[in-house]
Amino acid sequence: MNQYIARGKTYLGNAGIYLTASLISSLLHVLINPLMAMNLSPEDYAVSTYYTSFSLLYSPVMGFFITDFYLRKYYLLSKEELYKLKGNVIKLFIWFSGAVSIVCLLGLFIFVKGTHVSFDFMPYAALAVMQTYVALLFAFQQAEYKIAREAKPYFWTSVIFGVITVLLSLLLVVAIKYGAVGKMAASFLGSFIPFVWVLYKNRQYLKVKLDKEIFKQIFIYGYPLVLAAMMTYFTNGYDKVLLERGGDITALGYYSVACSIAAYITIFSNAIKGTFQPDMYQAIAQRNIKKVLGVAMLVIASVGFIVLLYILFCPFLILILTAGRYMESTEMSRIVSLSVLTSTIYYQVSQFTYGTGHSKLTLINKIVGTVINIGLITWLIKSYGAMGAAWSTVLGFLVFAVGNLFMLFIIRKKLFVKNETKNT
């Protein structure tokens, strides 16, 4: 009994630390948001959101679910094997992800010029793509802190680098008034500094030789997930492209504000999911389906409570956070906040799916779901404009979640069949 009480205290303590780090980071952004809103026009929000939205399309290729592969192996490998894997992971983030980022930037250039987008390509596209690249290594470091239950290092690194990003935003947007360029440059520099720190902290791992077998395992594990994750773009990214093509840049700007304010909930939802992520992976490794369901329901209920609070206080929050300049974003933001709940539902289902080694199932579900979502989002935006775009983000994740649950039901007898050679 004492063992369970002690474990419960550890969980609550770690959860408190993760949430406190998120609270501090979100509070800092809340404090500067009115200043940002007063110095950014709807067009600034539109162009920055337009280019950063493409990260949903190319970030899965850059990251290739390398971190998830590492987390899945964390409880299964010896210290020596884990050391070797970590060295390979860090090198892949540097060289493989770096090469992919260049290819993605070229692909984005071809798309923008070929479709005659109303926004300039440079420097917005370069800042968006490179910010995604340099952020990968720090995200890996934070994920390792979580699964190792090292809450304090997670807390201090989150807070320190969060403060640096906020100061850069104040400097480049409020003081120097660089508009969208300053906003995106602050995000890039705020990710580049921890990228350098993680490299220095883990410099001993750079001596580890790349293992082709590890790369092969990561590729086999990751490619179905990458293809599936790229399709999420058509749930929460393609809407910006359709709105830009509609020609109402101001509407896109207000919609971008609605999404950015609602995104504060994501900070808390990620902290909640991150707190229980080690337990989810451990439960999957132990084939404990009852614990898997318990963790998933606890995460969903916690996120749902936060979304409910946001919906209730949304008008007041937008009044304060935008200095009253973007009140037209209120209803859209309320709707978009529901997508945090539906995406959490889908995340819990998909995490279980690829955690049990059925990553190809995730891909099949995403292909079918994406076809449905493309038709759904096109109709909603054509019929209801930005408001339709808001609803498309909510319904899109539900389509994926329901489809994934249906496929899991079909293969329910094969969920915990051990086949490491095929599914790693």
VOPAGU-2260 file (C-alpha; in pm, 1 decimal, decimal comma):
REM VOPAGU-2260
SITE   aa  ch    i         X         Y         Z
SITE  MET   A    0       0,0       0,0       0,0
SITE  ASN   A    1     280,5     239,3      91,7
SITE  GLN   A    2     441,6     162,2    -244,1
SITE  TYR   A    3     131,5     279,6    -432,5
SITE  ILE   A    4     102,7     592,4    -217,0
SITE  ALA   A    5     467,5     679,7    -283,9
SITE  ARG   A    6     421,0     619,0    -655,5
SITE  GLY   A    7     110,9     835,3    -655,9
SITE  LYS   A    8     299,8    1117,5    -486,5
SITE  THR   A    9     574,5    1089,8    -747,2
SITE  TYR   A   10     323,2    1112,9   -1031,3
SITE  LEU   A   11     148,3    1410,6    -876,7
SITE  GLY   A   12     480,2    1578,6    -802,9
SITE  ASN   A   13     604,6    1536,2   -1159,4
SITE  ALA   A   14     268,8    1643,3   -1300,1
SITE  GLY   A   15     284,5    1954,2   -1083,0
SITE  ILE   A   16     633,0    2039,2   -1208,1
SITE  TYR   A   17     538,4    1986,8   -1574,9
SITE  LEU   A   18     224,1    2193,7   -1534,0
SITE  THR   A   19     409,9    2466,9   -1348,0
SITE  ALA   A   20     662,1    2491,2   -1630,9
SITE  SER   A   21     374,1    2518,0   -1876,3
SITE  LEU   A   22     199,7    2775,6   -1658,3
SITE  ILE   A   23     508,6    2993,3   -1642,5
SITE  SER   A   24     567,1    2971,0   -2017,8
SITE  SER   A   25     203,2    3041,1   -2099,0
SITE  LEU   A   26     184,5    3321,6   -1844,2
SITE  LEU   A   27     482,9    3494,5   -2003,4
SITE  HIS   A   28     319,0    3475,2   -2344,9
SITE  VAL   A   29     -10,8    3592,9   -2196,5
SITE  LEU   A   30     161,8    3897,1   -2049,1
SITE  ILE   A   31     320,9    4002,4   -2377,6
SITE  ASN   A   32      27,7    3905,6   -2602,0
SITE  PRO   A   33    -147,7    4245,8   -2576,4
SITE  LEU   A   34     179,1    4414,6   -2677,3
SITE  MET   A   35     218,5    4172,5   -2966,1
SITE  ALA   A   36    -140,7    4230,3   -3080,2
SITE  MET   A   37     -93,0    4607,2   -3075,9
SITE  ASN   A   38     217,3    4574,3   -3296,0
SITE  LEU   A   39      96,8    4306,8   -3538,7
SITE  SER   A   40    -163,3    4365,5   -3808,6
SITE  PRO   A   41    -408,8    4100,7   -3934,7
SITE  GLU   A   42    -180,4    4068,4   -4238,2
SITE  ASP   A   43     119,5    3998,2   -4010,5
SITE  TYR   A   44     -72,4    3722,7   -3835,4
SITE  ALA   A   45    -191,8    3588,7   -4170,4
SITE  VAL   A   46     151,8    3557,8   -4333,0
SITE  SER   A   47     322,3    3409,4   -4026,3
SITE  THR   A   48      42,3    3158,3   -3971,5
SITE  TYR   A   49      29,6    3070,1   -4341,3
SITE  TYR   A   50     393,4    2964,7   -4356,1
SITE  THR   A   51     412,4    2799,9   -4013,4
SITE  SER   A   52     102,4    2593,7   -4100,1
SITE  PHE   A   53     311,1    2399,8   -4353,9
SITE  SER   A   54     514,9    2257,0   -4065,4
SITE  LEU   A   55     236,7    2001,6   -4019,3
SITE  LEU   A   56     328,4    1874,3   -4364,1
SITE  TYR   A   57     707,8    1867,8   -4343,6
SITE  SER   A   58     787,7    1832,1   -3970,6
SITE  PRO   A   59     694,0    1460,3   -3964,5
SITE  VAL   A   60     950,6    1398,9   -4240,3
SITE  MET   A   61    1217,1    1596,3   -4053,8
SITE  GLY   A   62    1152,3    1426,4   -3722,8
SITE  PHE   A   63    1062,0    1087,3   -3873,6
SITE  PHE   A   64     921,5     977,4   -3534,7
SITE  ILE   A   65    1278,4     919,8   -3419,7
SITE  THR   A   66    1193,1    1039,9   -3068,9
SITE  ASP   A   67     895,6     804,1   -3048,6
SITE  PHE   A   68    1116,4     513,7   -3157,2
SITE  TYR   A   69    1362,4     601,5   -2882,3
SITE  LEU   A   70    1086,9     624,7   -2619,4
SITE  ARG   A   71     941,2     292,5   -2728,3
SITE  LYS   A   72    1281,3     128,0   -2681,9
SITE  TYR   A   73    1363,6     305,8   -2354,7
SITE  TYR   A   74    1233,4      31,3   -2122,9
SITE  LEU   A   75    1344,1    -254,2   -2348,7
SITE  LEU   A   76    1718,5    -191,2   -2397,5
SITE  SER   A   77    2022,9    -220,8   -2173,5
SITE  LYS   A   78    2216,3      93,5   -2077,7
SITE  GLU   A   79    2483,6      19,8   -2336,2
SITE  GLU   A   80    2228,1     -36,4   -2612,8
SITE  LEU   A   81    2037,0     276,6   -2511,8
SITE  TYR   A   82    2359,5     481,9   -2518,5
SITE  LYS   A   83    2430,6     363,7   -2870,7
SITE  LEU   A   84    2074,4     434,2   -2980,8
SITE  LYS   A   85    2082,6     784,7   -2833,8
SITE  GLY   A   86    2405,1     865,3   -3017,9
SITE  ASN   A   87    2249,3     755,1   -3344,9
SITE  VAL   A   88    1932,9     951,3   -3272,1
SITE  ILE   A   89    2122,4    1276,6   -3212,9
SITE  LYS   A   90    2326,4    1233,6   -3531,4
SITE  LEU   A   91    2013,3    1161,6   -3733,8
SITE  PHE   A   92    1852,8    1478,4   -3600,5
SITE  ILE   A   93    2155,6    1678,1   -3714,3
SITE  TRP   A   94    2231,0    1534,3   -4058,2
SITE  PHE   A   95    1919,3    1355,2   -4178,3
SITE  SER   A   96    1674,9    1619,9   -4051,7
SITE  GLY   A   97    1901,4    1898,0   -4179,3
SITE  ALA   A   98    1909,4    1753,0   -4531,2
SITE  VAL   A   99    1531,0    1705,2   -4527,4
SITE  SER   A  100    1479,7    2068,4   -4421,4
SITE  ILE   A  101    1662,0    2190,5   -4733,6
SITE  VAL   A  102    1450,5    1967,6   -4957,2
SITE  CYS   A  103    1132,5    2087,9   -4784,4
SITE  LEU   A  104    1229,2    2452,6   -4832,4
SITE  LEU   A  105    1282,8    2388,6   -5204,3
SITE  GLY   A  106     946,7    2211,2   -5229,4
SITE  LEU   A  107     771,3    2498,2   -5054,1
SITE  PHE   A  108     934,0    2745,1   -5295,0
SITE  ILE   A  109     801,3    2551,8   -5594,7
SITE  PHE   A  110     450,0    2543,8   -5444,5
SITE  VAL   A  111     440,3    2913,8   -5353,6
SITE  LYS   A  112     567,9    3030,4   -5690,6
SITE  GLY   A  113     358,0    2781,7   -5884,8
SITE  THR   A  114      30,6    2876,0   -5714,1
SITE  HIS   A  115      96,7    3252,5   -5707,3
SITE  VAL   A  116      56,8    3296,1   -5331,9
SITE  SER   A  117      -7,0    3658,2   -5233,0
SITE  PHE   A  118     267,4    3654,0   -4965,7
SITE  ASP   A  119     640,9    3698,0   -5024,6
SITE  PHE   A  120     844,2    3376,9   -4999,7
SITE  MET   A  121    1153,1    3510,6   -4822,0
SITE  PRO   A  122    1235,9    3540,9   -4539,8
SITE  TYR   A  123     911,1    3393,0   -4403,1
SITE  ALA   A  124     944,6    3043,5   -4550,1
SITE  ALA   A  125    1311,0    3006,5   -4448,9
SITE  LEU   A  126    1239,7    3114,7   -4091,3
SITE  ALA   A  127     945,5    2874,6   -4064,7
SITE  VAL   A  128    1130,9    2571,8   -4202,4
SITE  MET   A  129    1454,6    2628,0   -4007,5
SITE  GLN   A  130    1266,3    2691,0   -3682,8
SITE  THR   A  131    1104,1    2349,2   -3720,4
SITE  TYR   A  132    1441,0    2186,6   -3784,7
SITE  VAL   A  133    1630,1    2333,0   -3488,6
SITE  ALA   A  134    1337,1    2265,9   -3251,7
SITE  LEU   A  135    1357,6    1888,0   -3299,9
SITE  LEU   A  136    1664,6    1824,9   -3084,7
SITE  PHE   A  137    1536,3    2020,3   -2785,6
SITE  ALA   A  138    1201,2    1840,5   -2810,9
SITE  PHE   A  139    1391,5    1510,2   -2796,0
SITE  GLN   A  140    1581,4    1623,1   -2487,4
SITE  GLN   A  141    1257,9    1722,2   -2313,0
SITE  ALA   A  142    1095,4    1390,4   -2404,7
SITE  GLU   A  143    1391,1    1205,0   -2255,3
SITE  TYR   A  144    1359,7    1404,8   -1934,0
SITE  LYS   A  145     994,3    1303,2   -1912,4
SITE  ILE   A  146    1035,4     933,2   -1973,1
SITE  ALA   A  147    1329,1     924,9   -1729,1
SITE  ARG   A  148    1100,4    1111,5   -1484,2
SITE  GLU   A  149    1359,2    1387,9   -1446,5
SITE  ALA   A  150    1107,5    1663,3   -1386,2
SITE  LYS   A  151    1340,5    1930,3   -1246,9
SITE  PRO   A  152    1575,4    1955,0   -1548,7
SITE  TYR   A  153    1266,0    1964,8   -1768,3
SITE  PHE   A  154    1128,2    2251,1   -1561,4
SITE  TRP   A  155    1438,5    2468,9   -1564,4
SITE  THR   A  156    1519,0    2423,6   -1931,6
SITE  SER   A  157    1155,6    2494,0   -2028,9
SITE  VAL   A  158    1143,2    2810,0   -1820,3
SITE  ILE   A  159    1485,3    2949,1   -1913,1
SITE  PHE   A  160    1446,5    2901,9   -2288,4
SITE  GLY   A  161    1086,0    3016,1   -2267,8
SITE  VAL   A  162    1198,7    3342,8   -2111,5
SITE  ILE   A  163    1460,8    3387,7   -2384,8
SITE  THR   A  164    1197,1    3344,9   -2657,6
SITE  VAL   A  165     967,1    3598,4   -2490,0
SITE  LEU   A  166    1247,8    3854,0   -2460,3
SITE  LEU   A  167    1337,2    3805,8   -2826,0
SITE  SER   A  168     972,2    3860,5   -2923,0
SITE  LEU   A  169     957,6    4183,7   -2724,9
SITE  LEU   A  170    1279,9    4303,0   -2883,7
SITE  LEU   A  171    1198,7    4217,9   -3246,7
SITE  VAL   A  172     824,8    4289,6   -3254,6
SITE  VAL   A  173     754,5    4552,9   -2988,5
SITE  ALA   A  174    1083,9    4744,7   -2967,1
SITE  ILE   A  175    1221,7    4722,4   -3321,1
SITE  LYS   A  176     878,6    4665,8   -3482,8
SITE  TYR   A  177     976,3    4409,2   -3743,5
SITE  GLY   A  178     618,8    4277,3   -3766,1
SITE  ALA   A  179     575,2    3924,0   -3898,6
SITE  VAL   A  180     948,4    3894,3   -3969,3
SITE  GLY   A  181    1029,1    3979,8   -3608,2
SITE  LYS   A  182     767,7    3735,3   -3478,4
SITE  MET   A  183     904,6    3447,7   -3684,2
SITE  ALA   A  184    1270,2    3540,8   -3623,3
SITE  ALA   A  185    1208,8    3536,9   -3247,0
SITE  SER   A  186    1062,4    3185,6   -3274,8
SITE  PHE   A  187    1360,8    3070,2   -3480,1
SITE  LEU   A  188    1622,8    3214,9   -3245,0
SITE  GLY   A  189    1425,9    3087,6   -2944,5
SITE  SER   A  190    1466,6    2734,4   -3084,7
SITE  PHE   A  191    1820,1    2773,7   -3219,4
SITE  ILE   A  192    1970,8    2863,8   -2879,5
SITE  PRO   A  193    1847,8    2543,7   -2705,1
SITE  PHE   A  194    1951,9    2346,9   -3016,6
SITE  VAL   A  195    2310,9    2458,3   -2956,4
SITE  TRP   A  196    2279,1    2385,2   -2583,2
SITE  VAL   A  197    2153,9    2029,1   -2639,8
SITE  LEU   A  198    2439,5    1963,0   -2881,5
SITE  TYR   A  199    2693,2    2081,1   -2626,6
SITE  LYS   A  200    2529,3    1890,2   -2340,5
SITE  ASN   A  201    2532,0    1565,9   -2540,4
SITE  ARG   A  202    2861,3    1618,1   -2723,5
SITE  GLN   A  203    2995,0    1280,7   -2604,7
SITE  TYR   A  204    2722,8    1106,4   -2807,4
SITE  LEU   A  205    2857,3    1260,2   -3127,3
SITE  LYS   A  206    3140,3    1005,4   -3110,0
SITE  VAL   A  207    2897,1     715,4   -3151,4
SITE  LYS   A  208    2916,8     565,0   -3499,7
SITE  LEU   A  209    2603,7     557,2   -3711,3
SITE  ASP   A  210    2456,3     208,1   -3722,3
SITE  LYS   A  211    2281,6     119,8   -4047,6
SITE  GLU   A  212    2071,0    -139,0   -3868,3
SITE  ILE   A  213    1934,1     122,7   -3627,4
SITE  PHE   A  214    1858,8     354,8   -3918,7
SITE  LYS   A  215    1679,6      69,1   -4094,1
SITE  GLN   A  216    1470,4      -6,4   -3784,6
SITE  ILE   A  217    1378,4     361,3   -3745,2
SITE  PHE   A  218    1285,8     383,9   -4113,3
SITE  ILE   A  219    1065,0      72,7   -4101,7
SITE  TYR   A  220     900,2     194,4   -3781,5
SITE  GLY   A  221     865,5     555,0   -3887,6
SITE  TYR   A  222     768,0     569,8   -4254,0
SITE  PRO   A  223     402,6     467,4   -4207,5
SITE  LEU   A  224     372,8     714,4   -3918,3
SITE  VAL   A  225     539,6     990,4   -4121,4
SITE  LEU   A  226     301,3     945,1   -4411,4
SITE  ALA   A  227       9,8     932,9   -4169,2
SITE  ALA   A  228     123,9    1240,7   -3976,3
SITE  MET   A  229     170,3    1441,5   -4296,0
SITE  MET   A  230    -196,7    1389,0   -4366,2
SITE  THR   A  231    -279,9    1576,4   -4045,3
SITE  TYR   A  232    -197,9    1885,7   -4250,5
SITE  PHE   A  233    -532,4    1842,5   -4420,6
SITE  THR   A  234    -700,7    1865,8   -4080,4
SITE  ASN   A  235    -517,6    2163,4   -3931,3
SITE  GLY   A  236    -312,6    2334,2   -4202,3
SITE  TYR   A  237    -481,4    2311,2   -4537,8
SITE  ASP   A  238    -750,9    2545,7   -4406,4
SITE  LYS   A  239    -503,7    2837,3   -4418,8
SITE  VAL   A  240    -422,1    2765,0   -4783,6
SITE  LEU   A  241    -791,7    2758,6   -4877,3
SITE  LEU   A  242    -857,7    3082,6   -4689,9
SITE  GLU   A  243    -562,0    3253,1   -4861,4
SITE  ARG   A  244    -689,6    3138,1   -5199,4
SITE  GLY   A  245   -1026,2    3289,8   -5110,0
SITE  GLY   A  246    -853,7    3627,8   -5109,1
SITE  ASP   A  247    -978,2    3753,5   -4770,7
SITE  ILE   A  248    -643,6    3803,6   -4597,0
SITE  THR   A  249    -805,8    3996,1   -4310,4
SITE  ALA   A  250   -1037,0    3701,8   -4234,3
SITE  LEU   A  251    -731,1    3473,9   -4236,4
SITE  GLY   A  252    -565,7    3713,2   -3991,3
SITE  TYR   A  253    -857,3    3703,1   -3746,5
SITE  TYR   A  254    -876,8    3325,0   -3780,3
SITE  SER   A  255    -503,1    3305,1   -3711,1
SITE  VAL   A  256    -550,8    3506,5   -3391,5
SITE  ALA   A  257    -835,1    3274,2   -3288,0
SITE  CYS   A  258    -608,8    2972,4   -3339,3
SITE  SER   A  259    -311,5    3131,3   -3161,3
SITE  ILE   A  260    -514,3    3218,5   -2850,1
SITE  ALA   A  261    -675,8    2873,4   -2837,6
SITE  ALA   A  262    -327,0    2725,1   -2875,4
SITE  TYR   A  263    -253,0    2823,2   -2515,5
SITE  ILE   A  264    -468,7    2526,6   -2415,1
SITE  THR   A  265    -234,2    2302,8   -2611,0
SITE  ILE   A  266      46,4    2397,3   -2373,7
SITE  PHE   A  267    -152,5    2252,5   -2084,5
SITE  SER   A  268    -279,2    1951,8   -2280,2
SITE  ASN   A  269      77,3    1866,1   -2387,0
SITE  ALA   A  270     190,0    1890,5   -2024,5
SITE  ILE   A  271     -86,3    1651,0   -1922,1
SITE  LYS   A  272      -9,1    1407,5   -2203,9
SITE  GLY   A  273     362,7    1431,8   -2132,2
SITE  THR   A  274     309,8    1358,2   -1763,4
SITE  PHE   A  275     138,4    1027,7   -1836,0
SITE  GLN   A  276     329,7     934,8   -2151,9
SITE  PRO   A  277     582,9     716,5   -1965,8
SITE  ASP   A  278     295,4     527,7   -1801,6
SITE  MET   A  279     127,6     474,5   -2138,5
SITE  TYR   A  280     442,7     332,3   -2297,7
SITE  GLN   A  281     510,7     119,6   -1991,9
SITE  ALA   A  282     154,3     -15,4   -1989,8
SITE  ILE   A  283     180,9    -100,2   -2358,9
SITE  ALA   A  284     516,5    -274,0   -2305,5
SITE  GLN   A  285     359,4    -474,4   -2018,5
SITE  ARG   A  286      49,7    -551,7   -2230,1
SITE  ASN   A  287    -171,8    -408,1   -1956,9
SITE  ILE   A  288    -482,3    -302,8   -2152,3
SITE  LYS   A  289    -673,4    -196,8   -1840,3
SITE  LYS   A  290    -398,3      47,5   -1743,9
SITE  VAL   A  291    -379,1     177,5   -2102,5
SITE  LEU   A  292    -750,2     259,0   -2098,5
SITE  GLY   A  293    -724,3     416,5   -1753,5
SITE  VAL   A  294    -437,6     646,6   -1851,6
SITE  ALA   A  295    -609,5     744,8   -2177,1
SITE  MET   A  296    -939,2     830,9   -2005,9
SITE  LEU   A  297    -762,3    1031,8   -1736,7
SITE  VAL   A  298    -575,7    1237,1   -1999,5
SITE  ILE   A  299    -890,8    1298,7   -2205,9
SITE  ALA   A  300   -1096,8    1400,7   -1901,0
SITE  SER   A  301    -825,3    1640,1   -1780,5
SITE  VAL   A  302    -793,2    1807,8   -2119,7
SITE  GLY   A  303   -1172,2    1827,2   -2151,7
SITE  PHE   A  304   -1195,9    2017,8   -1823,3
SITE  ILE   A  305    -938,6    2273,5   -1942,2
SITE  VAL   A  306   -1124,4    2319,4   -2273,0
SITE  LEU   A  307   -1449,5    2378,7   -2085,1
SITE  LEU   A  308   -1287,7    2651,5   -1875,6
SITE  TYR   A  309   -1151,2    2815,4   -2189,5
SITE  ILE   A  310   -1491,3    2819,9   -2360,2
SITE  LEU   A  311   -1646,9    2987,5   -2056,4
SITE  PHE   A  312   -1382,8    3260,2   -2024,0
SITE  CYS   A  313   -1289,4    3301,8   -2392,5
SITE  PRO   A  314   -1444,2    3651,1   -2449,0
SITE  PHE   A  315   -1265,0    3794,9   -2146,9
SITE  LEU   A  316    -936,5    3631,1   -2245,5
SITE  ILE   A  317    -941,9    3763,8   -2600,8
SITE  LEU   A  318   -1038,1    4110,8   -2477,1
SITE  ILE   A  319    -732,4    4114,5   -2249,8
SITE  LEU   A  320    -486,5    3924,3   -2469,3
SITE  THR   A  321    -546,4    4127,7   -2784,7
SITE  ALA   A  322    -602,7    4464,3   -2613,2
SITE  GLY   A  323    -955,3    4455,4   -2758,5
SITE  ARG   A  324    -829,0    4464,6   -3120,2
SITE  TYR   A  325    -940,5    4115,2   -3224,9
SITE  MET   A  326   -1278,6    4053,1   -3056,8
SITE  GLU   A  327   -1412,2    3916,0   -3387,1
SITE  SER   A  328   -1196,2    3610,7   -3321,6
SITE  THR   A  329   -1392,1    3507,1   -3009,2
SITE  GLU   A  330   -1644,6    3259,6   -3150,1
SITE  MET   A  331   -1389,3    3106,5   -3385,8
SITE  SER   A  332   -1149,0    3059,8   -3094,7
SITE  ARG   A  333   -1415,1    2883,4   -2890,7
SITE  ILE   A  334   -1473,7    2640,7   -3174,3
SITE  VAL   A  335   -1102,2    2584,1   -3237,7
SITE  SER   A  336   -1050,1    2505,7   -2866,8
SITE  LEU   A  337   -1268,2    2196,3   -2911,2
SITE  SER   A  338   -1007,6    2061,3   -3152,6
SITE  VAL   A  339    -765,6    2036,1   -2859,4
SITE  LEU   A  340   -1002,2    1780,7   -2705,8
SITE  THR   A  341   -1068,8    1588,5   -3027,8
SITE  SER   A  342    -697,1    1582,3   -3113,6
SITE  THR   A  343    -623,1    1449,0   -2763,8
SITE  ILE   A  344    -872,3    1169,2   -2818,1
SITE  TYR   A  345    -708,7    1082,1   -3146,7
SITE  TYR   A  346    -358,5    1110,3   -2998,6
SITE  GLN   A  347    -437,8     860,4   -2723,6
SITE  VAL   A  348    -582,5     611,3   -2972,3
SITE  SER   A  349    -297,3     647,5   -3223,0
SITE  GLN   A  350     -30,9     631,9   -2950,1
SITE  PHE   A  351    -169,7     294,8   -2845,1
SITE  THR   A  352    -184,3     182,1   -3209,4
SITE  TYR   A  353     177,9     245,4   -3300,3
SITE  GLY   A  354     292,6     163,7   -2946,6
SITE  THR   A  355     171,6    -193,3   -3003,9
SITE  GLY   A  356     365,0    -206,8   -3330,6
SITE  HIS   A  357      72,6    -153,8   -3570,0
SITE  SER   A  358     206,2     161,2   -3730,8
SITE  LYS   A  359      82,8      59,5   -4075,9
SITE  LEU   A  360    -270,0      60,3   -3937,0
SITE  THR   A  361    -224,6     428,3   -3854,0
SITE  LEU   A  362    -128,8     494,8   -4214,5
SITE  ILE   A  363    -431,6     316,5   -4356,9
SITE  ASN   A  364    -660,2     507,8   -4123,0
SITE  LYS   A  365    -500,1     839,2   -4216,6
SITE  ILE   A  366    -536,0     772,9   -4590,8
SITE  VAL   A  367    -906,3     700,9   -4559,5
SITE  GLY   A  368    -961,6     983,1   -4309,6
SITE  THR   A  369    -771,3    1236,1   -4521,7
SITE  VAL   A  370    -987,5    1168,7   -4826,0
SITE  ILE   A  371   -1295,4    1234,9   -4611,9
SITE  ASN   A  372   -1141,0    1544,9   -4450,2
SITE  ILE   A  373   -1035,7    1709,2   -4777,3
SITE  GLY   A  374   -1393,1    1699,1   -4896,4
SITE  LEU   A  375   -1522,5    1809,4   -4555,8
SITE  ILE   A  376   -1288,5    2107,4   -4512,2
SITE  THR   A  377   -1336,1    2227,6   -4871,9
SITE  TRP   A  378   -1714,2    2228,0   -4832,0
SITE  LEU   A  379   -1706,9    2393,9   -4488,0
SITE  ILE   A  380   -1476,1    2677,9   -4595,1
SITE  LYS   A  381   -1658,8    2730,9   -4923,9
SITE  SER   A  382   -1991,2    2749,8   -4737,5
SITE  TYR   A  383   -1894,9    2923,4   -4411,3
SITE  GLY   A  384   -1553,5    3082,4   -4463,0
SITE  ALA   A  385   -1329,0    3117,0   -4157,4
SITE  MET   A  386   -1601,8    2983,5   -3926,4
SITE  GLY   A  387   -1617,1    2669,5   -4139,0
SITE  ALA   A  388   -1238,4    2640,1   -4113,4
SITE  ALA   A  389   -1268,3    2644,5   -3733,9
SITE  TRP   A  390   -1520,7    2359,1   -3735,5
SITE  SER   A  391   -1309,5    2160,2   -3981,8
SITE  THR   A  392   -1024,6    2138,4   -3727,5
SITE  VAL   A  393   -1262,2    1991,8   -3468,2
SITE  LEU   A  394   -1434,5    1739,4   -3693,7
SITE  GLY   A  395   -1116,9    1635,7   -3874,9
SITE  PHE   A  396    -957,9    1481,1   -3565,4
SITE  LEU   A  397   -1284,6    1305,1   -3482,5
SITE  VAL   A  398   -1282,7    1143,4   -3826,3
SITE  PHE   A  399    -932,6    1007,6   -3758,6
SITE  ALA   A  400   -1016,8     894,6   -3404,5
SITE  VAL   A  401   -1331,2     707,4   -3502,8
SITE  GLY   A  402   -1156,1     543,5   -3797,3
SITE  ASN   A  403    -864,4     431,3   -3580,6
SITE  LEU   A  404   -1095,9     286,5   -3314,4
SITE  PHE   A  405   -1286,8      96,2   -3581,3
SITE  MET   A  406    -966,2     -57,5   -3717,2
SITE  LEU   A  407    -844,7    -148,2   -3368,3
SITE  PHE   A  408   -1174,2    -326,8   -3309,5
SITE  ILE   A  409   -1121,8    -529,5   -3626,3
SITE  ILE   A  410    -772,7    -648,6   -3522,9
SITE  ARG   A  411    -842,0    -660,5   -3146,9
SITE  LYS   A  412    -713,0   -1018,7   -3116,7
SITE  LYS   A  413    -376,8    -925,1   -3271,0
SITE  LEU   A  414    -302,4    -610,6   -3068,2
SITE  PHE   A  415     -37,2    -760,3   -2842,8
SITE  VAL   A  416     111,1   -1015,5   -3079,3
SITE  LYS   A  417     485,2    -982,3   -3038,3
SITE  ASN   A  418     658,0    -942,3   -3372,5
SITE  GLU   A  419     958,7    -719,7   -3313,8
SITE  THR   A  420    1125,0    -807,1   -3642,2
SITE  LYS   A  421     828,8    -688,5   -3844,0
SITE  ASN   A  422     705,1    -395,8   -3642,8
SITE  THR   A  423    1009,8    -227,6   -3491,2
